[in-house]
Amino acid sequence: MGEFEVHRVRFFGLVPAGVRCMAYQHRGCRLALARTDGAVEVYNFAANYFMEKAIPGHQTRSVEALCWAAGERLFGAGLCGDITEYDLERLHPAYAVDGFGGPIWSMAANNDGTQLAIGCEDGSVKLFQVVPGGVQFEKNLDRQKGRVLCLSWHPSGTHLAAGSINFIRVLDVRSGRTAQRIMVNYHVPKSKKRECVVWSIAFLSSGTIISSDSFGRVQFWDWERGTLQDSHTVSTSAALSLAVSEEEDSIVVGTSAGATYQFQLLPVKTGGQEKRWVKTKPFQHHTHDVRAVVHTPTALISGGLDAQLVIRPLMEKVQKKSYDAVLRKFTLPHRRLVSCARKARLLLFQFSQHLELWRLGSTNKTGKDGEVLPLSRMPEHLLQLKSKGPEHIYCSCVSPCGSWIAYSTASRFHLYRVQHEGDNISIKKVPGVPKLLLPAYQLQCASDSGRLFIASDRGSVHVVQLLEPGGCKHLHTLRPPAGTREAVYLLASSADGNWLAAVSGDWEAGLCHHCTVPTYSCAVTALAIHPATNNLFISYSDQQVGLFEFSIPEKQYTAWSRSVQNSGLHRLWLERDSPITHIAFNPKNTSQILLHDVYMLCVLDKSLPLPDNNALLVNQSTLKQLSEPARHRQLHAFKICKKFQPLLFADLLDERCLVTVERPAADINAELPPPVQQKKFGT
Amino acid sequence: RRRRQELFTEQKRRKLLPEALLQELAAAPLARAEEPSPAPAPDKRPERGSAKQRKDRIPGQVKKDKAGGTRSKGNYIAVHLKDGNLTGLHQQTAKDFIRDQLYGPGTNRTSANEFFSTANKKDPIKKAAVQFVDKSWGLEKKQRAAKFTKSWVARKMTSTL
């Protein structure tokens, strides 16, 4: 089929930020996640755990608590003292209301989602009412000295449990007074007389308060009497997070050492009435502090400072043994952070606050399959572009000829002209950038480097012409025929420059001025238009139906795509964890398509037959050993290579050359903050 | 006690003096259609000193002495800067609290290098430590060596030339 020279790039120094807090919305099966750099992401669990929305962070923003209220509204509160509502359609903080209590440490919404309670640095608990269009201050509850680190509503909405340093308070919401004050530091042995910080708290409808503190204890209190019912020490380091299931018979606790434990309310004797909380399952999925845990009806979700999101389905809740019961770990983002300039052999890496431009190395030698060739020229770090201001970068792109770099933050759009003089480069900012409606959610350069497509909100795309020697002009704005309020997050342009495909946040994929692709019930993860046949290739997040090919001139699915749907995809292809984030085409061979996700690289050959469920999907190694006629019999369309993992990006530079950008987990681990030491036998 | 009484009466007397002067000052700016200056500033002593000098001068030259203590409205603009001071301090205290609780003394923290290297050593397949050479080892020695090389090269150049 073909031999490729692979540029194996491992110098992209991406370190994702750690997970700080999470909030689960039961109705829509969505998980909102906030990271330590202020970024907020929304994962859609129904669409195969795809990260459908991402709000980039801010240097000064730190989110300490997230909650969903009033249906689909997402609120966050942080150390800057504001309650922020996030606009999930336009992907930015909509407004911020000052809490007037200093830094806000915790926030909780009551069962109806109509009231928000915040716990502040000065020890006060404030109530806010969620009204359409905003949040309104309702009243101040009783204030006592000591920062309120965690809050929990009683399911009936009449009482609030607030955890501070050394004590827990129960407040009556209607009167605002403290109904009970429980000292937590009482049961500590004399040797460790430090202050006991209650990191998280939960209030059950039976009147039991569950607290986890910095001594690594999980304690169960009776709030009316103020007595300790039960105490379990789960670890020697702090127990940082706690989550209760909806039926209130199971809780999950996350500790500083990276371990999570499940406690369940089980009867003491089978069939008996008396029940007790028992520690049932220990898990060690993380290496660093687990600062956020969520208990969904079927799974335990934990997020740690090692930037991993781990979803562990509970075996007793899973109906049948299928791929739903598997453990999922997400470290790398589901977005494309690397742009490739094919002709100039340049790579642009997008970090949160700067961009790096690298030139690929080259080699003169050739070799056999699997050989590592020596480099005649090392890869060069050409340019580091720092973004001005505290905002993080939304998106970036480099033109195929390598002479234009564009990036966008939440409030500004920057365009640069890069001159290559031999081995040196010089960069100049392009003045007079048009004042478009910001921010730009996706940038895509046309293949002839003449135009730049900027994806904006409300489904519109701006077209900007790039002029030599260094200017730009806004040509026009393409709007979708049916109005949509969501922003466009994926773009693809055709090689001849006539067609542009755009996908907006409500999963509507459309071709500008032409037609829309029939909507599917899942999010689009990657999009590309074939240079020769002008067919639109779409990949969805639900691996159940992997990819579609849509013929643009005919406005319908192609025959090959229909045959794929009819025969169905291979079982192993459908059981992949990570979404396909990039699709590329072979310029010389029109039937070959390159796809990649985090763990594999696949070249799809449309001219070969499709594999059925009994055939081996990853058969490249077996094919190499077979003879010619046997190989012809077993050949099928999916040629998968798992050698390069974990992949951030893969592209075809020309028909002989591939570039793969990997980010090994060991390299990320080396740059993480200090973990808690675990004493192991023999070290 | 009598001395104190005398001190009080003298202060009362002194207080009257700046008032009279201020009225004179106020009259002069009024002639230029400006508002009268505000009430006497708390620092009466420097005013008294300058007031004695002003009394000798011609009232028309009062304009110069405005820098002494009184000023009229309109000479300054009050700008509300982004008040990061107080909130910044609160935020910093909060961040320090979190940092001390999670990474302060008493928490059993180790570096990422040691943590993952121990894991590598305990694995069934033993691997090398994560960062075999820590760049911060022997910094002084490396710096001294670099300096020595430079001086040696310089000596060689001067001796050959």
Interface residues (C-beta under 8 A of the other chain):
Chain A: S62 L79 C80 G81 G102 P103 W105 E121 R147 R194 V197 S214 T236 S237 A238 S256 T287 D289 A666 N669 A670 E671 L672 P673 P674 P675 V676 Q677 Q678 K680 G682 T683
Chain B: T87 H90 Q91 T93 A94 K95 F97 Q101 L102 Y103 G106 T107 N108 R109 T110 S111 A112 N113 E114 F115 F116 T118 K121 K122 V130 Q131
